[in-house]
Amino acid sequence: MSFEALQAMKAYGQAVNTAKVGGAGGDENAAKLDFGSMVKDAMQGVVADTASAEKMTVAAATGKVDLIDVVSAVNEAEMTLETVVAVRDQVIRAYQDILRMPI
C-alpha cells in the first residue's frame, strides 16, 4: 500500500473519530459524517494552517518570533495540505475505478 493511501486512510479515520466524539445524538453524528462536510472542514483547516504559517513568517521577518516557530507552522500547513491531497487522490482513483466497472 502506498504512503498516500495510508495518509488518506489516517485522515479519514481521524475525521470519523472527531465526528463520533463531537456529537451526542445519532442524527448529529450522521450529519457530521457527511463526506462533503468532511472535505469542507479539511479545506478550512488547510486555509487556517496556511494563514497561520504566513502570519508567523511575517512575524519572523520583523523579529517578533523565533525561526523554529515559523518552521513548525510551515511544517504543519504542509502536512495538512499533503493529507488533503492524498484524500483527493484516493477519491479520484476510486471514481476512476467505478467508471471502469463493467455495466
N, CA, C and O atoms as a MOPAC input file, in Angstrom:
PM7 MOZYME 1SCF
protein

 N      0.85700 1    -1.17600 1     0.00000 1
 C      0.00000 1     0.00000 1     0.00000 1
 C      0.90100 1     1.23700 1     0.00000 1
 O      1.91400 1     1.26900 1     0.69900 1
 N      0.54000 1     2.23200 1    -0.76700 1
 C      1.37500 1     3.41900 1    -0.90200 1
 C      1.24600 1     4.32100 1     0.31900 1
 O      0.31000 1     4.20800 1     1.11000 1
 N      2.20800 1     5.20900 1     0.44100 1
 C      2.22700 1     6.17300 1     1.54200 1
 C      1.01400 1     7.09300 1     1.45800 1
 O      0.42600 1     7.44200 1     2.48100 1
 N      0.63700 1     7.48800 1     0.23700 1
 C     -0.51600 1     8.35800 1     0.05200 1
 C     -1.80100 1     7.67900 1     0.51200 1
 O     -2.66000 1     8.31500 1     1.12300 1
 N     -1.93000 1     6.39900 1     0.22000 1
 C     -3.12200 1     5.67100 1     0.64100 1
 C     -3.19800 1     5.60000 1     2.16200 1
 O     -4.27500 1     5.74600 1     2.74200 1
 N     -2.07100 1     5.37800 1     2.79900 1
 C     -2.05000 1     5.33300 1     4.25600 1
 C     -2.41100 1     6.68800 1     4.84700 1
 O     -3.14000 1     6.76300 1     5.83600 1
 N     -1.90100 1     7.75900 1     4.24500 1
 C     -2.24000 1     9.09900 1     4.71900 1
 C     -3.73300 1     9.36200 1     4.56600 1
 O     -4.36300 1     9.93400 1     5.45600 1
 N     -4.28900 1     8.94700 1     3.44500 1
 C     -5.70900 1     9.17300 1     3.19200 1
 C     -6.55800 1     8.41400 1     4.20600 1
 O     -7.52300 1     8.95800 1     4.74300 1
 N     -6.20200 1     7.16000 1     4.46800 1
 C     -6.96700 1     6.36800 1     5.42900 1
 C     -6.85300 1     6.95800 1     6.82900 1
 O     -7.83400 1     6.98500 1     7.57300 1
 N     -5.67800 1     7.42300 1     7.18700 1
 C     -5.47900 1     8.02700 1     8.50400 1
 C     -6.31300 1     9.29500 1     8.64300 1
 O     -6.94700 1     9.51300 1     9.67500 1
 N     -6.31400 1    10.12800 1     7.61100 1
 C     -7.08500 1    11.37300 1     7.65000 1
 C     -8.57200 1    11.09400 1     7.76600 1
 O     -9.27500 1    11.74800 1     8.53700 1
 N     -9.05600 1    10.11700 1     6.99500 1
 C    -10.47500 1     9.77500 1     7.05500 1
 C    -10.83500 1     9.21800 1     8.43100 1
 O    -11.87800 1     9.55500 1     8.99000 1
 N     -9.97100 1     8.37000 1     8.96700 1
 C    -10.21500 1     7.81200 1    10.29700 1
 C    -10.27700 1     8.89000 1    11.36300 1
 O    -11.12200 1     8.84100 1    12.25700 1
 N     -9.38300 1     9.86300 1    11.26800 1
 C     -9.39700 1    10.96300 1    12.23300 1
 C    -10.66700 1    11.78500 1    12.10500 1
 O    -11.23900 1    12.20900 1    13.11000 1
 N    -11.11000 1    12.01100 1    10.88300 1
 C    -12.33800 1    12.78000 1    10.67600 1
 C    -13.54300 1    12.04300 1    11.23700 1
 O    -14.41500 1    12.66000 1    11.84900 1
 N    -13.60300 1    10.74100 1    11.04000 1
 C    -14.71400 1     9.94600 1    11.55800 1
 C    -14.68700 1     9.94600 1    13.08400 1
 O    -15.72800 1    10.11300 1    13.71900 1
 N    -13.51300 1     9.76300 1    13.67400 1
 C    -13.40400 1     9.76600 1    15.13000 1
 C    -13.79400 1    11.11500 1    15.70600 1
 O    -14.45300 1    11.17200 1    16.74400 1
 N    -13.40500 1    12.18800 1    15.06100 1
 C    -13.76600 1    13.52100 1    15.51500 1
 C    -15.27100 1    13.70600 1    15.46200 1
 O    -15.85600 1    14.28300 1    16.38000 1
 N    -15.90400 1    13.22800 1    14.40600 1
 C    -17.35400 1    13.35700 1    14.27400 1
 C    -18.07500 1    12.53300 1    15.33400 1
 O    -19.09000 1    12.97800 1    15.87000 1
 N    -17.57100 1    11.33900 1    15.64700 1
 C    -18.20600 1    10.48300 1    16.64400 1
 C    -18.11000 1    11.09200 1    18.02900 1
 O    -19.06800 1    11.02600 1    18.79900 1
 N    -16.97900 1    11.68000 1    18.35600 1
 C    -16.76300 1    12.25600 1    19.67700 1
 C    -17.51000 1    13.57200 1    19.81900 1
 O    -17.99200 1    13.90000 1    20.90300 1
 N    -17.60900 1    14.32800 1    18.72900 1
 C    -18.15900 1    15.67400 1    18.79000 1
 C    -19.64000 1    15.76800 1    19.08700 1
 O    -20.05600 1    16.72500 1    19.74000 1
 N    -20.45500 1    14.82900 1    18.64600 1
 C    -21.90500 1    14.95700 1    18.78800 1
 C    -22.47700 1    13.97800 1    19.78600 1
 O    -21.90600 1    12.91700 1    20.03600 1
 N    -23.63400 1    14.35300 1    20.36500 1
 C    -24.26200 1    13.47800 1    21.34400 1
 C    -25.31600 1    12.59200 1    20.70500 1
 O    -25.45100 1    11.42700 1    21.08000 1
 N    -26.06500 1    13.12300 1    19.74600 1
 C    -27.16300 1    12.37100 1    19.14400 1
 C    -26.74500 1    11.66100 1    17.88000 1
 O    -25.74500 1    12.01900 1    17.25800 1
 N    -27.52000 1    10.63700 1    17.49200 1
 C    -27.22600 1     9.88500 1    16.28800 1
 C    -27.36700 1    10.72400 1    15.03200 1
 O    -26.57100 1    10.58800 1    14.10400 1
 N    -28.38300 1    11.60300 1    14.99100 1
 C    -28.58000 1    12.44100 1    13.80700 1
 C    -27.43300 1    13.42100 1    13.63200 1
 O    -27.01000 1    13.69000 1    12.50800 1
 N    -26.92500 1    13.96000 1    14.74000 1
 C    -25.79500 1    14.87600 1    14.64900 1
 C    -24.56700 1    14.15700 1    14.09700 1
 O    -23.84500 1    14.70600 1    13.26500 1
 N    -24.33200 1    12.93700 1    14.55800 1
 C    -23.18600 1    12.17400 1    14.05900 1
 C    -23.33900 1    11.87000 1    12.57900 1
 O    -22.36500 1    11.94300 1    11.83000 1
 N    -24.54200 1    11.53100 1    12.14900 1
 C    -24.76700 1    11.23100 1    10.73600 1
 C    -24.48500 1    12.46800 1     9.88900 1
 O    -23.91200 1    12.36400 1     8.80400 1
 N    -24.88300 1    13.62600 1    10.37900 1
 C    -24.63500 1    14.86200 1     9.62600 1
 C    -23.14900 1    15.17400 1     9.58200 1
 O    -22.64800 1    15.65000 1     8.56400 1
 N    -22.44000 1    14.91200 1    10.67100 1
 C    -21.01100 1    15.20800 1    10.71500 1
 C    -20.20200 1    14.21800 1     9.88300 1
 O    -19.07700 1    14.53100 1     9.49400 1
 N    -20.73900 1    13.04200 1     9.60100 1
 C    -20.03200 1    12.05400 1     8.81600 1
 C    -20.23700 1    12.25800 1     7.31900 1
 O    -19.72200 1    11.48300 1     6.51300 1
 N    -20.98300 1    13.29000 1     6.94000 1
 C    -21.20900 1    13.60900 1     5.54600 1
 C    -19.86300 1    13.91000 1     4.87800 1
 O    -19.07100 1    14.70200 1     5.38900 1
 N    -19.61700 1    13.27500 1     3.74000 1
 C    -18.32300 1    13.41900 1     3.06400 1
 C    -18.08000 1    14.85900 1     2.64100 1
 O    -16.96100 1    15.35900 1     2.75600 1
 N    -19.11200 1    15.52400 1     2.15600 1
 C    -18.96200 1    16.91700 1     1.73900 1
 C    -18.54900 1    17.81100 1     2.89600 1
 O    -17.70600 1    18.69400 1     2.73600 1
 N    -19.14100 1    17.58400 1     4.05700 1
 C    -18.77800 1    18.36600 1     5.24100 1
 C    -17.34900 1    18.08100 1     5.66200 1
 O    -16.62200 1    18.98200 1     6.08100 1
 N    -16.95000 1    16.81600 1     5.54800 1
 C    -15.58900 1    16.45900 1     5.91900 1
 C    -14.58900 1    17.16200 1     5.01000 1
 O    -13.57500 1    17.67600 1     5.48200 1
 N    -14.86900 1    17.18800 1     3.70500 1
 C    -13.97300 1    17.85300 1     2.76100 1
 C    -13.92300 1    19.35100 1     3.03900 1
 O    -12.85700 1    19.96600 1     3.01800 1
 N    -15.09700 1    19.92700 1     3.30100 1
 C    -15.15500 1    21.36400 1     3.60200 1
 C    -14.34000 1    21.68800 1     4.85200 1
 O    -13.58800 1    22.66300 1     4.86700 1
 N    -14.48500 1    20.87900 1     5.89700 1
 C    -13.72300 1    21.09900 1     7.13100 1
 C    -12.22000 1    20.95200 1     6.88700 1
 O    -11.41700 1    21.71300 1     7.42800 1
 N    -11.85300 1    19.97200 1     6.07300 1
 C    -10.44000 1    19.76800 1     5.76800 1
 C     -9.86500 1    20.96500 1     5.02600 1
 O     -8.75200 1    21.40200 1     5.31900 1
 N    -10.61200 1    21.49300 1     4.07400 1
 C    -10.13700 1    22.65000 1     3.31600 1
 C    -10.05000 1    23.88300 1     4.20000 1
 O     -9.13400 1    24.69200 1     4.04900 1
 N    -10.99400 1    24.03300 1     5.12100 1
 C    -10.91500 1    25.15300 1     6.05200 1
 C     -9.68900 1    25.02000 1     6.95100 1
 O     -9.06000 1    26.01700 1     7.30300 1
 N     -9.35300 1    23.78100 1     7.32000 1
 C     -8.14200 1    23.54800 1     8.11000 1
 C     -6.88500 1    23.91300 1     7.34400 1
 O     -5.94800 1    24.48300 1     7.90300 1
 N     -6.87000 1    23.58000 1     6.05500 1
 C     -5.71800 1    23.92300 1     5.21700 1
 C     -5.56400 1    25.43700 1     5.13000 1
 O     -4.46000 1    25.96700 1     5.25700 1
 N     -6.67300 1    26.12300 1     4.91400 1
 C     -6.63000 1    27.58100 1     4.81000 1
 C     -6.16400 1    28.20100 1     6.12600 1
 O     -5.34800 1    29.12300 1     6.12600 1
 N     -6.68000 1    27.69800 1     7.24400 1
 C     -6.29500 1    28.23100 1     8.55500 1
 C     -4.81300 1    27.98500 1     8.83700 1
 O     -4.11300 1    28.88000 1     9.31100 1
 N     -4.33800 1    26.77700 1     8.54800 1
 C     -2.93000 1    26.46900 1     8.78700 1
 C     -2.01200 1    27.29800 1     7.89000 1
 O     -0.94800 1    27.74000 1     8.32200 1
 N     -2.42500 1    27.50400 1     6.65000 1
 C     -1.62500 1    28.30700 1     5.72700 1
 C     -1.58100 1    29.75900 1     6.18200 1
 O     -0.52700 1    30.39400 1     6.13800 1
 N     -2.71300 1    30.28100 1     6.61500 1
 C     -2.75500 1    31.66300 1     7.10500 1
 C     -1.87800 1    31.82400 1     8.34500 1
 O     -1.18700 1    32.83100 1     8.50300 1
 N     -1.91300 1    30.82900 1     9.21600 1
 C     -1.07200 1    30.87000 1    10.41700 1
 C      0.40600 1    30.86200 1    10.04300 1
 O      1.20300 1    31.60100 1    10.62100 1
 N      0.76700 1    30.02600 1     9.07700 1
 C      2.16600 1    29.95600 1     8.63700 1
 C      2.60300 1    31.28100 1     8.01900 1
 O      3.72900 1    31.73000 1     8.23600 1
 N      1.71200 1    31.90500 1     7.25000 1
 C      2.05200 1    33.19500 1     6.64300 1
 C      2.23900 1    34.27400 1     7.70700 1
 O      3.16200 1    35.08400 1     7.61100 1
 N      1.37200 1    34.29000 1     8.71900 1
 C      1.49800 1    35.26700 1     9.80500 1
 C      2.80900 1    35.06900 1    10.56700 1
 O      3.47900 1    36.03500 1    10.93400 1
 N      3.16200 1    33.80600 1    10.79800 1
 C      4.41400 1    33.51600 1    11.50600 1
 C      5.61500 1    33.95900 1    10.67800 1
 O      6.60300 1    34.45000 1    11.22400 1
 N      5.53200 1    33.78800 1     9.37600 1
 C      6.62700 1    34.20000 1     8.50100 1
 C      6.82100 1    35.71000 1     8.55300 1
 O      7.94900 1    36.19500 1     8.63800 1
 N      5.73000 1    36.44100 1     8.50300 1
 C      5.80400 1    37.90700 1     8.58400 1
 C      6.34100 1    38.32400 1     9.94800 1
 O      7.16400 1    39.23500 1    10.03800 1
 N      5.88400 1    37.66700 1    11.00200 1
 C      6.35600 1    37.99400 1    12.34300 1
 C      7.84500 1    37.69200 1    12.48500 1
 O      8.56000 1    38.41800 1    13.17500 1
 N      8.31300 1    36.63600 1    11.84500 1
 C      9.74500 1    36.30500 1    11.90100 1
 C     10.56600 1    37.34800 1    11.15200 1
 O     11.67600 1    37.68500 1    11.56300 1
 N     10.01700 1    37.85400 1    10.05500 1
 C     10.73300 1    38.86900 1     9.27900 1
 C     10.90200 1    40.15300 1    10.08700 1
 O     11.87700 1    40.88100 1     9.90200 1
 N      9.96000 1    40.42800 1    10.97600 1
 C     10.05700 1    41.61700 1    11.81500 1
 C     10.75300 1    41.33000 1    13.13800 1
 O     10.92600 1    42.23100 1    13.95800 1
 N     11.15300 1    40.08100 1    13.34800 1
 C     11.90400 1    39.70600 1    14.54700 1
 C     11.05000 1    39.45000 1    15.77000 1
 O     11.56600 1    39.47100 1    16.88800 1
 N      9.76900 1    39.21100 1    15.59800 1
 C      8.86900 1    39.01600 1    16.74100 1
 C      8.77100 1    37.56500 1    17.20400 1
 O      8.39900 1    37.32100 1    18.35100 1
 N      9.09300 1    36.60000 1    16.35100 1
 C      9.03300 1    35.18500 1    16.73300 1
 C     10.33000 1    34.48700 1    16.32500 1
 O     11.08100 1    34.96700 1    15.47600 1
 N     10.56400 1    33.34800 1    16.95400 1
 C     11.75200 1    32.55800 1    16.64000 1
 C     11.55500 1    31.79500 1    15.34300 1
 O     10.42900 1    31.51400 1    14.93100 1
 N     12.66000 1    31.46800 1    14.71600 1
 C     12.62600 1    30.73900 1    13.45400 1
 C     12.01500 1    29.34900 1    13.62500 1
 O     11.34300 1    28.85500 1    12.72000 1
 N     12.23900 1    28.72200 1    14.76300 1
 C     11.70200 1    27.37600 1    14.99300 1
 C     10.17100 1    27.38900 1    14.97900 1
 O      9.54700 1    26.42600 1    14.53300 1
 N      9.56500 1    28.47600 1    15.46700 1
 C      8.10900 1    28.59000 1    15.44000 1
 C      7.60400 1    28.70200 1    14.00600 1
 O      6.56000 1    28.14600 1    13.66500 1
 N      8.34200 1    29.41600 1    13.17600 1
 C      7.96400 1    29.55200 1    11.76600 1
 C      8.06300 1    28.20500 1    11.06900 1
 O      7.16200 1    27.81600 1    10.32600 1
 N      9.15100 1    27.49600 1    11.30800 1
 C      9.34000 1    26.18600 1    10.67900 1
 C      8.23900 1    25.22800 1    11.11400 1
 O      7.73100 1    24.46400 1    10.29300 1
 N      7.86700 1    25.25500 1    12.37400 1
 C      6.79300 1    24.38400 1    12.86900 1
 C      5.45900 1    24.71400 1    12.21500 1
 O      4.71700 1    23.81100 1    11.82900 1
 N      5.15000 1    25.99500 1    12.08900 1
 C      3.88400 1    26.40300 1    11.47300 1
 C      3.84700 1    26.02900 1     9.99200 1
 O      2.82100 1    25.56400 1     9.49700 1
 N      4.94700 1    26.22700 1     9.29100 1
 C      5.00400 1    25.87600 1     7.87100 1
 C      4.90800 1    24.36500 1     7.69800 1
 O      4.23700 1    23.88600 1     6.78400 1
 N      5.57300 1    23.61400 1     8.57000 1
 C      5.51800 1    22.15200 1     8.50200 1
 C      4.09700 1    21.64800 1     8.74900 1
 O      3.64200 1    20.72700 1     8.07100 1
 N      3.40100 1    22.23600 1     9.70600 1
 C      2.02300 1    21.82800 1     9.98400 1
 C      1.12200 1    22.11900 1     8.79100 1
 O      0.28000 1    21.29500 1     8.43300 1
 N      1.29200 1    23.28300 1     8.17700 1
 C      0.49800 1    23.63100 1     6.99700 1
 C      0.79200 1    22.66700 1     5.85200 1
 O     -0.11600 1    22.25100 1     5.13200 1
 N      2.05400 1    22.31900 1     5.69100 1
 C      2.43800 1    21.39800 1     4.61500 1
 C      1.83500 1    20.00800 1     4.83100 1
 O      1.33700 1    19.39400 1     3.88800 1
 N      1.87900 1    19.52000 1     6.05500 1
 C      1.33000 1    18.19500 1     6.34900 1
 C     -0.18700 1    18.16300 1     6.15300 1
 O     -0.73400 1    17.18200 1     5.64800 1
 N     -0.85600 1    19.23800 1     6.55200 1
 C     -2.30100 1    19.31100 1     6.35800 1
 C     -2.63900 1    19.28400 1     4.87300 1
 O     -3.54500 1    18.56600 1     4.45000 1
 N     -1.91300 1    20.06300 1     4.09000 1
 C     -2.15300 1    20.09800 1     2.65600 1
 C     -1.85900 1    18.74700 1     2.00800 1
 O     -2.61300 1    18.30500 1     1.14100 1
 N     -0.78100 1    18.09100 1     2.41400 1
 C     -0.44400 1    16.78100 1     1.86000 1
 C     -1.52300 1    15.75200 1     2.18200 1
 O     -1.82100 1    14.88900 1     1.35700 1
 N     -2.10600 1    15.83600 1     3.36800 1
 C     -3.17100 1    14.90900 1     3.75100 1
 C     -4.40300 1    15.11600 1     2.88000 1
 O     -5.00800 1    14.15300 1     2.41000 1
 N     -4.77300 1    16.37500 1     2.66800 1
 C     -5.93600 1    16.66800 1     1.82700 1
 C     -5.69100 1    16.21300 1     0.39100 1
 O     -6.59200 1    15.67600 1    -0.25300 1
 N     -4.49000 1    16.42300 1    -0.10700 1
 C     -4.15700 1    15.98500 1    -1.46700 1
 C     -4.20100 1    14.45800 1    -1.55600 1
 O     -4.65400 1    13.91200 1    -2.56200 1
 N     -3.73800 1    13.77100 1    -0.51900 1
 C     -3.77500 1    12.30900 1    -0.52300 1
 C     -5.21900 1    11.79600 1    -0.54600 1
 O     -5.52900 1    10.83900 1    -1.25600 1
 N     -6.09400 1    12.42900 1     0.22600 1
 C     -7.50500 1    12.03800 1     0.22000 1
 C     -8.10700 1    12.30700 1    -1.15100 1
 O     -8.83600 1    11.47300 1    -1.68800 1
 N     -7.80400 1    13.47200 1    -1.71700 1
 C     -8.32500 1    13.81000 1    -3.04700 1
 C     -7.87700 1    12.77900 1    -4.07900 1
 O     -8.67700 1    12.33700 1    -4.90400 1
 N     -6.60200 1    12.39700 1    -4.03600 1
 C     -6.08800 1    11.41500 1    -4.98800 1
 C     -6.79900 1    10.07100 1    -4.85500 1
 O     -7.08500 1     9.41300 1    -5.85500 1
 N     -7.08000 1     9.67000 1    -3.63200 1
 C     -7.77000 1     8.39900 1    -3.42200 1
 C     -9.21800 1     8.46900 1    -3.90600 1
 O     -9.73600 1     7.49800 1    -4.45600 1
 N     -9.86200 1     9.60000 1    -3.70700 1
 C    -11.23400 1     9.75700 1    -4.18300 1
 C    -11.26500 1     9.70100 1    -5.70500 1
 O    -12.13100 1     9.04700 1    -6.28500 1
 N    -10.33900 1    10.37400 1    -6.34500 1
 C    -10.27200 1    10.34800 1    -7.81100 1
 C     -9.98800 1     8.94000 1    -8.30700 1
 O    -10.59200 1     8.49100 1    -9.28000 1
 N     -9.07800 1     8.24600 1    -7.65000 1
 C     -8.74700 1     6.87600 1    -8.04500 1
 C     -9.95900 1     5.96000 1    -7.88800 1
 O    -10.20800 1     5.10800 1    -8.74100 1
 N    -10.71000 1     6.13300 1    -6.80400 1
 C    -11.91300 1     5.31600 1    -6.59600 1
 C    -12.96200 1     5.62800 1    -7.65900 1
 O    -13.61700 1     4.71800 1    -8.16800 1
 N    -13.12300 1     6.89200 1    -7.99400 1
 C    -14.07500 1     7.28600 1    -9.03500 1
 C    -13.68400 1     6.67500 1   -10.37800 1
 O    -14.54300 1     6.18900 1   -11.11400 1
 N    -12.40000 1     6.69800 1   -10.69700 1
 C    -11.93900 1     6.10300 1   -11.94700 1
 C    -12.17200 1     4.60000 1   -11.96200 1
 O    -12.52600 1     4.04000 1   -13.00000 1
 N    -11.98000 1     3.94300 1   -10.82400 1
 C    -12.24700 1     2.50200 1   -10.73600 1
 C    -13.73800 1     2.20700 1   -10.96400 1
 O    -14.09100 1     1.22200 1   -11.61200 1
 N    -14.58800 1     3.05900 1   -10.43200 1
 C    -16.02800 1     2.87100 1   -10.64500 1
 C    -16.37500 1     3.02300 1   -12.10900 1
 O    -17.18500 1     2.26200 1   -12.63900 1
 N    -15.76500 1     4.00500 1   -12.77300 1
 C    -16.03300 1     4.21500 1   -14.18900 1
 C    -15.58900 1     3.02700 1   -15.04200 1
 O    -16.17300 1     2.76300 1   -16.09300 1
 N    -14.57100 1     2.32100 1   -14.59700 1
 C    -14.05000 1     1.17700 1   -15.36300 1
 C    -14.85000 1    -0.10300 1   -15.13400 1
 O    -14.63800 1    -1.09200 1   -15.83500 1
 N    -15.75600 1    -0.09800 1   -14.17600 1
 C    -16.53100 1    -1.29700 1   -13.88400 1
 C    -17.45000 1    -1.63200 1   -15.05200 1
 O    -18.05100 1    -0.74400 1   -15.65800 1
 N    -17.55200 1    -2.92700 1   -15.36100 1
 C    -18.47300 1    -3.31700 1   -16.44400 1
 C    -19.92500 1    -3.11300 1   -16.00000 1
 O    -20.27900 1    -3.27600 1   -14.83200 1
 N    -20.72200 1    -2.76000 1   -16.96100 1
 C    -22.14400 1    -2.49100 1   -16.65800 1
 C    -22.95800 1    -3.74500 1   -16.81400 1
 O    -24.17000 1    -3.72400 1   -16.60500 1

